[in-house]
Amino acid sequence: MICVVQRVRSAAVEVEGVTVGEIGVGLLALVAVVEGDDVGDAAHVAERLRHLRIFADEEGRMNLSVEDVAGSVLLVSQFTLAGDVRRGRRPSFSDAADPELARRYLELMANDIESNGVPVRSGEFGAHMAVTLVNDGPVTLIIDSARKRPVGGDAQMSERKP
């Protein structure tokens, strides 16, 4: 799973001119589910989103999570993050997961985040969306579940196949 996370002052997503999801302070998470991802990947990304300490504390240091600042998450499916542009002039999306599987994992992520007390809003899966945001910082990070540390804190990381 690939997730581009942006710390925002506000963000919204529209479908056909209608706002379907909107947040104030929080995280905009653009997510691609890729072949080989499983429920564990969805749980890993959801946990990382809830606990990333990227909001400023009273001393101006990135030391608080979205939970700590009572923020929200805007979760948007973006399969194009799985695009492979190494050859030719048109991206290949063969690494993107089956749409129904991707939809299920995004729903699991949203439920996990929300059940832990962080409000979640979402885009519309499979729709052409217009996303607007006010990036705060800017702070933009990438979470790649293929690069997560194994349980037990072992420093060895797994690698996604090219």
Backbone torsions as a table, in degrees:
resi	resn	phi	psi	omega
1	MET	NA	134.9	178.9
2	ILE	-116.5	130.1	-177.9
3	CYS	-134.7	122.0	171.8
4	VAL	-96.1	121.9	-175.3
5	VAL	-112.3	130.2	176.7
6	GLN	-124.6	129.0	174.4
7	ARG	-76.9	126.5	-173.2
8	VAL	-127.4	153.6	168.5
9	ARG	-84.0	-30.6	175.3
10	SER	-164.3	156.6	177.0
11	ALA	-157.4	151.3	178.8
12	ALA	-149.7	155.8	175.8
13	VAL	-131.9	133.5	-179.8
14	GLU	-117.3	147.3	172.0
15	VAL	-127.9	121.2	-179.3
16	GLU	51.3	42.9	176.1
17	GLY	80.5	0.3	-179.2
18	VAL	-110.3	127.8	177.7
19	THR	-70.5	121.3	-179.3
20	VAL	-106.8	-15.6	177.8
21	GLY	-156.6	138.4	-176.6
22	GLU	-154.2	139.0	176.6
23	ILE	-136.6	162.4	169.6
24	GLY	-93.7	-129.3	179.5
25	VAL	-59.8	133.3	178.0
26	GLY	161.9	-145.5	-175.9
27	LEU	-124.7	133.0	167.9
28	LEU	-96.3	121.4	-178.3
29	ALA	-118.1	111.7	175.7
30	LEU	-95.4	120.9	-168.0
31	VAL	-125.4	132.4	172.2
32	ALA	-118.7	127.6	173.6
33	VAL	-93.6	130.5	-176.5
34	VAL	-116.1	160.6	178.1
35	GLU	-50.8	135.6	178.2
36	GLY	94.3	-12.8	177.0
37	ASP	-67.8	152.6	177.7
38	ASP	-138.5	-173.9	-178.7
39	VAL	-58.4	-35.1	178.7
40	GLY	-62.2	-36.1	177.4
41	ASP	-66.1	-42.8	178.8
42	ALA	-62.2	-43.5	179.1
43	ALA	-64.9	-40.0	179.7
44	HIS	-61.7	-48.9	-178.1
45	VAL	-65.5	-41.7	178.2
46	ALA	-60.0	-44.4	179.5
47	GLU	-63.4	-43.3	179.6
48	ARG	-62.4	-41.9	179.6
49	LEU	-61.3	-42.4	-178.5
50	ARG	-67.6	-32.3	-169.7
51	HIS	-110.3	-3.7	177.9
52	LEU	-58.0	125.5	-179.9
53	ARG	-93.2	84.0	-176.2
54	ILE	-126.2	10.4	175.5
55	PHE	-104.5	146.6	-175.4
56	ALA	-72.5	138.5	172.1
57	ASP	-88.2	-171.7	-177.6
58	GLU	-64.3	-17.3	177.7
59	GLU	-97.8	4.3	178.3
60	GLY	83.6	8.2	179.5
61	ARG	-91.6	143.9	175.2
62	MET	-70.8	96.3	-172.9
63	ASN	-139.6	1.2	-176.9
64	LEU	-120.9	149.3	178.6
65	SER	-96.2	172.7	176.2
66	VAL	-61.2	-32.4	175.3
67	GLU	-63.8	-44.7	-176.8
68	ASP	-63.2	-33.0	-177.1
69	VAL	-96.7	8.5	-178.4
70	ALA	54.4	41.9	178.8
71	GLY	-89.8	-174.7	-179.0
72	SER	-128.5	169.9	176.3
73	VAL	-122.8	131.6	170.9
74	LEU	-105.2	111.6	-174.4
75	LEU	-100.7	120.0	-176.1
76	VAL	-128.4	124.9	176.1
77	SER	-69.6	130.6	178.3
78	GLN	-144.4	82.3	-176.6
79	PHE	-61.3	-20.2	-178.5
80	THR	-65.0	-16.5	174.4
81	LEU	-63.8	-21.5	177.9
82	ALA	-86.4	3.0	-178.2
83	GLY	-65.3	135.9	177.8
84	ASP	-105.4	117.1	-176.6
85	VAL	-113.3	21.9	-177.1
86	ARG	-73.3	-24.1	-178.4
87	ARG	-128.1	149.5	175.2
88	GLY	64.9	-164.1	-176.5
89	ARG	-115.4	-3.9	179.1
90	ARG	-117.8	132.1	-179.7
91	PRO	-65.7	147.4	173.4
92	SER	-100.3	133.6	179.2
93	PHE	-110.7	26.2	-177.0
94	SER	-67.6	-18.4	178.0
95	ASP	-83.4	-12.2	-179.9
96	ALA	-69.1	141.8	-179.7
97	ALA	-72.0	161.9	173.9
98	ASP	-52.9	134.7	-176.3
99	PRO	-54.6	-40.8	-179.0
100	GLU	-67.0	-37.1	176.2
101	LEU	-66.6	-43.8	178.9
102	ALA	-60.2	-44.6	178.8
103	ARG	-58.4	-45.1	-179.3
104	ARG	-61.7	-43.5	-179.1
105	TYR	-68.6	-36.0	176.3
106	LEU	-65.4	-39.1	176.7
107	GLU	-64.8	-40.9	176.8
108	LEU	-61.1	-43.1	178.4
109	MET	-60.8	-47.8	-179.2
110	ALA	-59.8	-45.1	179.4
111	ASN	-63.2	-41.1	179.9
112	ASP	-63.0	-48.0	-178.5
113	ILE	-63.1	-48.4	-177.1
114	GLU	-66.8	-37.6	180.0
115	SER	-68.1	-13.4	176.1
116	ASN	-101.6	18.4	169.5
117	GLY	92.6	5.4	179.3
118	VAL	-106.1	119.6	178.9
119	PRO	-61.5	140.6	-179.2
120	VAL	-126.5	135.3	169.6
121	ARG	-121.1	157.3	-175.9
122	SER	-137.2	159.2	168.5
123	GLY	-79.2	-169.0	178.3
124	GLU	-106.8	114.5	-175.4
125	PHE	-55.8	129.6	175.6
126	GLY	80.9	-5.3	-178.9
127	ALA	-88.5	159.0	170.4
128	HIS	-79.0	118.1	-172.9
129	MET	-118.3	149.9	170.9
130	ALA	-110.1	117.8	-177.9
131	VAL	-108.2	127.3	175.1
132	THR	-119.4	148.4	179.9
133	LEU	-155.9	156.3	167.4
134	VAL	-113.6	101.7	-177.6
135	ASN	-71.5	134.5	-177.8
136	ASP	-103.0	105.3	178.0
137	GLY	134.8	-71.5	-3.3
138	PRO	-74.3	147.8	173.7
139	VAL	-124.7	115.6	179.9
140	THR	-135.1	127.1	-178.5
141	LEU	-130.8	162.0	175.6
142	ILE	-119.1	129.9	172.3
143	ILE	-108.9	123.0	178.2
144	ASP	-121.8	109.9	-175.3
145	SER	-63.5	-18.3	177.2
146	ALA	-72.9	-13.2	-179.0
147	ARG	-109.1	18.9	-179.6
148	LYS	-74.5	152.3	176.6
149	ARG	-77.2	138.3	177.2
150	PRO	-63.1	157.2	177.1
151	VAL	-56.0	139.5	-178.8
152	GLY	101.8	-3.5	174.4
153	GLY	77.2	11.4	178.1
154	ASP	-56.5	135.0	-175.8
155	ALA	-72.3	-12.5	-179.7
156	GLN	-71.2	137.2	-179.5
157	MET	-117.2	148.5	174.8
158	SER	-85.6	155.0	-179.2
159	GLU	-119.3	140.4	174.3
160	ARG	-73.5	139.9	178.4
161	LYS	-70.5	138.9	-179.3
162	PRO	-66.8	NA	NA
